Amino acid sequence: MLRKTIASAYKSKGKRKMDRKELTYTLSFDLKFFSHETSKKVVEQAERKGILHEVEGLLEPSFELDDEEIEPDFRPDVNRIFSDESLFDRIVDRIVSETGKDRASVIAEINQKQLQLGNILDIEVVALIYALENQIDVRDFIEEVEREMFSR
């Protein structure tokens, strides 16, 4: 949800980089997604999650904008943006959306893969392996998984 929200702001402007102020204004005034204060928090959340990074004073998405399809009636859910959805859940969400499989099946298959690999890898790493085996681009999760693994 957060990634799609950020992508919609950049796509609406046809830009790859924006300063913090322009991005916040785009989310609040142009797209009318959130209040101005909430838009600031959304940008901060995207930075914390590694979805945005700063390059020479400008914010840039850490993923390819073309990888995110934005429906014409897309409206972000602020509660989902700020929920503590786990990294694993977000990887599973990507797999589900790309494969069309149901969530329970994907999780069961990832768990099976973890057992096949000797149960020595963290579940997020196994989810990445599973995604890659299914030709799903999850490169944007790799740094976040790495940060998570080293913080444990």
N, C-alpha and C positions, 0 to 999 in steps of 0.2 A: 504494500500500500504506500509506504513512504517513498520507495523508489519510483513508483508510477506517478506519485504526486510531484516529485522533483522533475521527472522527465516531462510531465505535461507543462510545467512552467517554462522550461527551456525550449521545448518544441513550440509553444505559443509565441515565443519571441524569435524563433529561428536562430537561436544562438547556442554556442557551446560553453561560453563563459559569461558570467555576470558578476557585478559586484554585489555585496551582501544587501545593500539598500534596494537595488533594482530587483533582485530575486524576492525579497520580502514584499515589495510593492506589487510584484507580479502575482504572487500567491494571494495577497489580500485584496488589492484594488482592481487589478485587471481580471483575474479569474474568479474573484469573490469566493474563494475557498474557505478562508478563515478571517478572523479579526487581525488587525495589524500585529498585536502582541502575540497571538497564537502563531502567526506566520513566522515571527522571529524565533519562536521556540521550535517550530518545525525545521527551520534551517539549522539551528543548533543541534537538533536530534539527528539530522541527516549527516552532519559533520561527525558527531560522536559515533555513529554507526558505520562511518567510512563510505557513505554514499556520495558525499561531497568532499572535495579537498581544495585547499587554497593554493593557487599558483600565481605568484606575483601580484597579490592583492585581489585576485578574482577567484570566485568559486566556480569549480568545474566538476561535473559528475564523474564518478570513478567507473562508469559503465558506458556502453555505447547507447546513445539515445534511441537509435533505430531498433534496438532489441526490446524496447518497451512499446507495446501497442496501447494507444490511448483511445478508448471508446468515446464517441462524440458526447455521450451523456455522463462521462466520468465525473464523480464527485467523491473526494476522499472522505473517509471516516476518521475524524480526529481521534476517537477513542482507540481505534486500531493502530493509528500512528504512534500513540504514546503508550500502548500496552507493552508489557514486557514479554512480547512474543520471543521465544527463544530462537537462537541462530538455527538450530536443528529444524524448528517449525518453519522457518522462512525458506530453508533449502527444500524441505518437503513440499511446501507450497509451490515452489518453482517447478519441481518435478511433476507434481500433480497437474499443474496448468499446462506443461509442455507435453505430457504423455496422455492426458485424458483419463488416467487411471484414478481409482478412488483412493482417498488418503490412507485408509486402513490397509489396503493392499500394498501401497508403496512403503509404508512403515514396516509391514511384515517382511517385505522383500529386503529392505535395508537391514533389519534384524537378522535375517537369514544370512545375508552377506557378511555381517559382522561375525557370526558364528563360523562361517567358512574361512574367514581370515584369522581364526584362532582367538577371537575376542580380545585382541591386544590393541586395537585402535579405538580411539574415541568415536562415538557415534556420528559426530559431525564430519569427521574425515571419511568414514565409511559412506555417509550420504553423498559426499562429493564424488567418491569413486563410483558409486552406483549411478549417479547422474551422468558422469563422463562415459560410463559403459553404455548408457542409453542416449548418447550423442546430445546431451543437454549442456549448453554453455553455462557454467557456473564459475567462470573465472573471477567474477566480481565478488564472490564469497571467499576466495582463497586467503586473502590477507586477513579478513575478519576471523576466519577459522584459525589461522596461525596465531593471531593475537589471543584468542580465546584459549588455545592450547597452552601457550606460554604463560598465561596468567593463572593457570590452575596449579 
